[in-house]
Amino acid sequence: MDADAGTDAAGTDAADAGRTGGIGVHPVAGHIGAEITGVDLADGPDEAQVAAIRAAVLRWKVVFFRGQRLDHAGHVAFARRFGEPVVLRRRGGASPADVPEIETTADRLELGGRFGMDHEEWLSRRRHTLLRGWHCDHGARVDPPAATILRAETVPPYGGDTTWSNLAAAYAGLSAPVRAFADGLRAEHRLGVGYRMRPGEDAYVRHLMGHQIATVHPLVRVHPETGERLLFVNGYYVEQIEGLSRPESAAVLDMLLEQAVRPEYTVRFRWEPGSVAFWDNRAVIHLAPSDNAHLGHPRIMHRVMLAGEVPVGVDGRPSQAVTGSEPGRW
């Protein structure tokens, strides 16, 4: 692939849908997403299958497995075939105490209560627009995770889908002058950007001030394995483009984020118990569901994240930590 041309790795060859390494790789959308069949993750894929899965993740950015029988130990063992699992310093009460690599996403339901809000108020103050919800995992860190492997245990009978968008395709879809402009920019990613304060006392703001994480990342990062250029924006962490005024920065970021999540660059996945999604956290942003909380049905998901590297821009300059993180230390 010609990285300088800014094209994404996903083509449209008929060979895309077929078998490699003894498994089936079946694309599900034009720019992103493939379902993988013919492998039992609990049994432990062989080396050829691991290589094929890795290639599919790089190619399609997110891959899906259905009907898997993974438990916590199997989930971690599968993740280790692809990298080093992250161990978070803080997790909630829903996460398994004896498996530190696993984070159970139901933990998030506890967070609002810690700061005097029910979950719906806390969520609405953090994600008060559609674009605010789009994010990569831990994007304010100097070394965001390389990948995330998310497993569904219990899902609602309807609702609760997750959506991903391909940042390589989004970059390639920009006009050449805008690509050249974005190539030279850097932006601060900061935890808590866009949060709308409660009137009066706001314990969550005090928490954010005491636990700040911020990094200056290139606005276009180069993928360390594929060489693709990626439009490194998201709605949840990006604060300010360096060297631009606030109005200029806001206008450019809005334009780039709208580009990043155009429907043609996305894929939406309907979860079932036993489903697994494995995505390249360097090359996608995703949107967690907001259509299921009112339904009253549990949604229990478990994730393992793989340690990542410090992003590097088109000019070869790495990201620079501002506060709250350092490479390899969680």
Secondary structure, DSSP 8 states (H G I E B T S, - for coil): --GGGT--S----GGGSEEETTEEEEE-SSSS-EEEES--GGG---HHHHHHHHHHHHHHSEEEE-S----HHHHHHHHHTTS-B---S---TTS-TT-TT-EEGGGHHHHHHHTT--HHHHHHHH--STGGG-B-TTTTSSS--SEEEEEEEE--SS---EEEEEHHHHHHTS-HHHHHHHHT-EEEEETTTT----SS--HHHHHHHHT--EEEEESEEE-TTT--EEE---TTTEEEETTS-HHHHHHHHHHHHHHHT-GGGEEEE---TT-EEEEETTTEEEE---SSGGGT---EEEEEEE-----BBTTS-B-EEEES-BTTB-
